[in-house]
Amino acid sequence: MSTFAKRERLLLADLLETAGPDAPTLCEGWSTRDLAAHVVVRERRPDAAGGILIKQLASRLDKVMEEFAAKPYEELIQLIRTGPPRFSPFNLKQLDEASNTVEFYVHTEDVRRAQPDWSPRELDSVFQDALWSRLERTARLMGRSAPTGLVLRRPDGQTAVAHRGAPVVTATGEPSELLMFVCGRQGSAKMELEGEENAIAKVREAKQLGI
């Protein structure tokens, strides 16, 4: 049975292929080639991927990223489609689903929303619930660097506290949009912000809300 992670993986690969290697993305400074290299390195080079979170390993990550970005673009796309190698923990279905559903959804939107004619995807309620479940569990981590208190709220009223503090900004939208928001894509996320004007401005301008 297909999983959300697998579906988003294949959609991301298709979008990257269609866009070509030099198209823009929402990841600052990254072209589609850079984004493709990032996805491949994350799954296939755990010795370097730690640099995503650990500053001391960042230089090694940059070097390995450059090596992969220099590969033929078609090869990178194929590596994304075929998925992680056997030895990778991402090859375990449960871990793949837990770790990659959000990863691939956000990067798919990084490609889509960087295009001038993009329009929101129609996502079914089951997928939205799956995204909300992941957002609830990681809200504090995703919002730990927010410059104000931050509450995430679905249209049905369900809430998750992403950052404690005052004043409080409440972001209301579908889980898919709230994820884009807390992942630093505030400018392209379709949701509403409530709170003091200055606090909202700080949240909108923050380069990073969490990890």
C-alpha beads as a LAMMPS data file, in Angstrom:
LAMMPS data file: protein, C-alpha beads

211 atoms
210 bonds

1 atom types
1 bond types

-500.0 500.0 xlo xhi
-500.0 500.0 ylo yhi
-500.0 500.0 zlo zhi

Masses

1 110.0

Atoms # bond

1 1 1 0.000 0.000 0.000
2 1 1 1.306 3.409 -0.928
3 1 1 2.192 5.729 1.931
4 1 1 2.048 9.502 2.170
5 1 1 5.852 9.671 2.203
6 1 1 6.102 7.583 -0.961
7 1 1 3.436 9.649 -2.706
8 1 1 5.138 12.931 -1.858
9 1 1 8.534 11.495 -2.833
10 1 1 7.328 10.612 -6.326
11 1 1 5.527 13.933 -6.722
12 1 1 8.683 15.801 -5.679
13 1 1 10.760 13.821 -8.189
14 1 1 8.269 14.591 -10.969
15 1 1 8.229 18.305 -10.132
16 1 1 12.016 18.520 -9.994
17 1 1 12.268 16.750 -13.341
18 1 1 9.707 19.042 -14.968
19 1 1 11.230 22.220 -13.517
20 1 1 14.773 21.377 -14.620
21 1 1 18.008 21.891 -12.651
22 1 1 18.094 25.692 -12.565
23 1 1 14.595 26.597 -11.384
24 1 1 14.143 28.605 -8.165
25 1 1 12.836 27.136 -4.909
26 1 1 11.614 28.590 -1.638
27 1 1 14.864 27.441 0.005
28 1 1 16.945 30.607 0.059
29 1 1 19.934 30.326 -2.265
30 1 1 18.961 26.887 -3.560
31 1 1 18.039 25.966 -7.103
32 1 1 16.159 22.754 -7.869
33 1 1 19.551 21.055 -8.385
34 1 1 20.626 22.062 -4.867
35 1 1 17.345 20.834 -3.409
36 1 1 17.645 17.512 -5.218
37 1 1 21.205 17.092 -3.900
38 1 1 20.002 17.846 -0.366
39 1 1 17.319 15.148 -0.522
40 1 1 19.777 12.547 -1.820
41 1 1 22.513 13.386 0.712
42 1 1 20.034 13.289 3.599
43 1 1 19.064 9.717 2.717
44 1 1 22.306 8.293 1.383
45 1 1 25.099 10.008 3.307
46 1 1 24.338 9.891 7.045
47 1 1 27.998 10.711 7.716
48 1 1 27.364 14.149 6.213
49 1 1 23.634 14.667 6.782
50 1 1 24.249 15.372 10.464
51 1 1 25.465 18.780 9.362
52 1 1 21.840 19.774 8.775
53 1 1 21.420 20.078 12.558
54 1 1 24.972 20.027 13.966
55 1 1 27.029 23.138 13.187
56 1 1 30.338 21.343 13.675
57 1 1 29.489 19.041 10.752
58 1 1 28.204 21.790 8.449
59 1 1 31.440 22.113 6.455
60 1 1 31.449 18.402 5.653
61 1 1 27.806 18.593 4.636
62 1 1 28.571 21.500 2.292
63 1 1 31.398 19.547 0.661
64 1 1 29.297 16.430 0.113
65 1 1 26.396 18.538 -1.145
66 1 1 28.679 20.113 -3.741
67 1 1 29.828 16.669 -4.860
68 1 1 26.284 15.441 -5.350
69 1 1 25.108 18.665 -6.975
70 1 1 27.831 18.150 -9.594
71 1 1 26.300 14.824 -10.645
72 1 1 24.016 14.648 -13.692
73 1 1 20.633 16.071 -12.701
74 1 1 18.819 13.054 -14.123
75 1 1 20.834 10.807 -11.811
76 1 1 19.768 12.814 -8.758
77 1 1 16.117 12.558 -9.793
78 1 1 16.412 8.804 -10.209
79 1 1 18.050 8.445 -6.783
80 1 1 15.130 10.318 -5.237
81 1 1 12.596 8.117 -7.045
82 1 1 14.243 4.836 -6.082
83 1 1 14.487 5.858 -2.448
84 1 1 17.084 5.129 0.209
85 1 1 19.557 2.221 -0.050
86 1 1 19.042 -0.984 1.948
87 1 1 21.337 0.046 4.780
88 1 1 19.512 3.341 5.365
89 1 1 17.109 3.547 8.333
90 1 1 14.788 5.433 5.981
91 1 1 14.285 2.120 4.191
92 1 1 12.062 1.024 7.086
93 1 1 8.490 1.838 6.120
94 1 1 7.439 3.169 9.517
95 1 1 10.483 5.421 9.852
96 1 1 10.132 6.579 6.255
97 1 1 6.538 7.575 6.897
98 1 1 7.347 9.283 10.196
99 1 1 10.411 11.169 8.935
100 1 1 9.690 11.848 5.287
101 1 1 5.999 12.702 5.007
102 1 1 6.592 16.270 6.174
103 1 1 10.065 16.482 4.585
104 1 1 8.818 15.625 1.110
105 1 1 5.578 17.575 1.411
106 1 1 7.441 20.776 2.327
107 1 1 10.083 20.333 -0.375
108 1 1 7.406 19.566 -2.957
109 1 1 5.802 22.874 -2.060
110 1 1 9.235 24.551 -2.134
111 1 1 9.328 23.751 -5.838
112 1 1 5.663 24.439 -6.585
113 1 1 5.341 27.729 -4.726
114 1 1 8.507 29.230 -6.162
115 1 1 6.786 29.338 -9.539
116 1 1 4.852 32.532 -10.394
117 1 1 1.685 30.689 -11.451
118 1 1 1.356 28.267 -8.550
119 1 1 -1.982 27.507 -6.937
120 1 1 -2.849 25.644 -3.714
121 1 1 -3.164 21.872 -3.887
122 1 1 -6.422 20.222 -2.921
123 1 1 -5.408 17.884 -0.092
124 1 1 -7.797 15.296 1.308
125 1 1 -8.804 15.335 4.961
126 1 1 -6.903 12.111 5.757
127 1 1 -3.627 13.674 4.644
128 1 1 -4.404 16.916 6.480
129 1 1 -5.044 14.903 9.651
130 1 1 -1.738 13.081 9.180
131 1 1 0.106 16.389 8.819
132 1 1 -1.650 17.791 11.887
133 1 1 -0.668 14.740 13.927
134 1 1 2.978 15.321 13.087
135 1 1 2.660 19.049 13.697
136 1 1 1.096 18.500 17.137
137 1 1 3.956 16.230 18.202
138 1 1 6.689 18.572 17.021
139 1 1 5.077 21.985 17.551
140 1 1 7.428 23.032 20.383
141 1 1 10.482 22.054 18.353
142 1 1 9.199 23.713 15.190
143 1 1 8.379 26.944 16.990
144 1 1 11.156 27.141 19.552
145 1 1 12.831 30.168 17.916
146 1 1 9.647 32.178 17.435
147 1 1 10.106 35.803 18.553
148 1 1 6.711 35.811 20.313
149 1 1 4.282 33.351 21.815
150 1 1 2.874 31.238 18.986
151 1 1 -0.279 29.124 18.824
152 1 1 -1.217 27.021 15.795
153 1 1 -4.934 26.530 15.164
154 1 1 -6.873 24.468 12.637
155 1 1 -10.126 25.870 11.197
156 1 1 -12.035 23.377 13.397
157 1 1 -10.528 24.918 16.535
158 1 1 -7.864 22.312 17.408
159 1 1 -4.754 24.056 18.704
160 1 1 -1.112 23.344 19.431
161 1 1 1.239 25.631 21.359
162 1 1 4.424 26.133 19.343
163 1 1 6.059 28.682 21.648
164 1 1 5.156 30.025 25.064
165 1 1 5.515 33.723 25.655
166 1 1 3.833 37.105 25.337
167 1 1 2.465 38.684 23.308
168 1 1 0.831 35.726 21.568
169 1 1 0.302 35.354 17.835
170 1 1 -2.261 32.780 16.684
171 1 1 -1.835 31.280 13.226
172 1 1 -5.014 29.760 11.802
173 1 1 -5.038 27.568 8.719
174 1 1 -5.053 24.043 7.375
175 1 1 -2.275 21.811 8.768
176 1 1 -0.513 21.842 5.393
177 1 1 -0.285 25.632 5.493
178 1 1 0.698 25.776 9.158
179 1 1 3.562 23.396 8.391
180 1 1 4.836 25.665 5.650
181 1 1 4.546 28.558 8.078
182 1 1 6.554 27.012 10.938
183 1 1 9.106 25.656 8.467
184 1 1 10.069 29.226 7.598
185 1 1 7.928 29.664 4.485
186 1 1 5.771 32.409 6.025
187 1 1 5.579 34.389 2.803
188 1 1 3.875 31.600 0.879
189 1 1 1.733 30.033 3.617
190 1 1 -2.004 30.590 3.213
191 1 1 -3.309 31.277 6.728
192 1 1 -4.387 34.102 9.016
193 1 1 -2.462 35.668 11.881
194 1 1 -4.121 37.204 14.928
195 1 1 -2.429 39.256 17.624
196 1 1 -0.724 42.580 18.176
197 1 1 0.429 44.232 14.964
198 1 1 4.073 44.451 16.034
199 1 1 4.102 40.834 17.176
200 1 1 2.644 39.649 13.866
201 1 1 5.289 41.624 11.977
202 1 1 8.061 39.961 14.009
203 1 1 6.691 36.507 13.270
204 1 1 6.315 37.222 9.574
205 1 1 9.884 38.536 9.317
206 1 1 11.563 35.826 11.392
207 1 1 14.036 33.871 9.281
208 1 1 13.604 30.802 11.452
209 1 1 10.827 29.771 13.814
210 1 1 12.230 26.389 14.814
211 1 1 14.745 23.832 13.597

Bonds

1 1 1 2
2 1 2 3
3 1 3 4
4 1 4 5
5 1 5 6
6 1 6 7
7 1 7 8
8 1 8 9
9 1 9 10
10 1 10 11
11 1 11 12
12 1 12 13
13 1 13 14
14 1 14 15
15 1 15 16
16 1 16 17
17 1 17 18
18 1 18 19
19 1 19 20
20 1 20 21
21 1 21 22
22 1 22 23
23 1 23 24
24 1 24 25
25 1 25 26
26 1 26 27
27 1 27 28
28 1 28 29
29 1 29 30
30 1 30 31
31 1 31 32
32 1 32 33
33 1 33 34
34 1 34 35
35 1 35 36
36 1 36 37
37 1 37 38
38 1 38 39
39 1 39 40
40 1 40 41
41 1 41 42
42 1 42 43
43 1 43 44
44 1 44 45
45 1 45 46
46 1 46 47
47 1 47 48
48 1 48 49
49 1 49 50
50 1 50 51
51 1 51 52
52 1 52 53
53 1 53 54
54 1 54 55
55 1 55 56
56 1 56 57
57 1 57 58
58 1 58 59
59 1 59 60
60 1 60 61
61 1 61 62
62 1 62 63
63 1 63 64
64 1 64 65
65 1 65 66
66 1 66 67
67 1 67 68
68 1 68 69
69 1 69 70
70 1 70 71
71 1 71 72
72 1 72 73
73 1 73 74
74 1 74 75
75 1 75 76
76 1 76 77
77 1 77 78
78 1 78 79
79 1 79 80
80 1 80 81
81 1 81 82
82 1 82 83
83 1 83 84
84 1 84 85
85 1 85 86
86 1 86 87
87 1 87 88
88 1 88 89
89 1 89 90
90 1 90 91
91 1 91 92
92 1 92 93
93 1 93 94
94 1 94 95
95 1 95 96
96 1 96 97
97 1 97 98
98 1 98 99
99 1 99 100
100 1 100 101
101 1 101 102
102 1 102 103
103 1 103 104
104 1 104 105
105 1 105 106
106 1 106 107
107 1 107 108
108 1 108 109
109 1 109 110
110 1 110 111
111 1 111 112
112 1 112 113
113 1 113 114
114 1 114 115
115 1 115 116
116 1 116 117
117 1 117 118
118 1 118 119
119 1 119 120
120 1 120 121
121 1 121 122
122 1 122 123
123 1 123 124
124 1 124 125
125 1 125 126
126 1 126 127
127 1 127 128
128 1 128 129
129 1 129 130
130 1 130 131
131 1 131 132
132 1 132 133
133 1 133 134
134 1 134 135
135 1 135 136
136 1 136 137
137 1 137 138
138 1 138 139
139 1 139 140
140 1 140 141
141 1 141 142
142 1 142 143
143 1 143 144
144 1 144 145
145 1 145 146
146 1 146 147
147 1 147 148
148 1 148 149
149 1 149 150
150 1 150 151
151 1 151 152
152 1 152 153
153 1 153 154
154 1 154 155
155 1 155 156
156 1 156 157
157 1 157 158
158 1 158 159
159 1 159 160
160 1 160 161
161 1 161 162
162 1 162 163
163 1 163 164
164 1 164 165
165 1 165 166
166 1 166 167
167 1 167 168
168 1 168 169
169 1 169 170
170 1 170 171
171 1 171 172
172 1 172 173
173 1 173 174
174 1 174 175
175 1 175 176
176 1 176 177
177 1 177 178
178 1 178 179
179 1 179 180
180 1 180 181
181 1 181 182
182 1 182 183
183 1 183 184
184 1 184 185
185 1 185 186
186 1 186 187
187 1 187 188
188 1 188 189
189 1 189 190
190 1 190 191
191 1 191 192
192 1 192 193
193 1 193 194
194 1 194 195
195 1 195 196
196 1 196 197
197 1 197 198
198 1 198 199
199 1 199 200
200 1 200 201
201 1 201 202
202 1 202 203
203 1 203 204
204 1 204 205
205 1 205 206
206 1 206 207
207 1 207 208
208 1 208 209
209 1 209 210
210 1 210 211
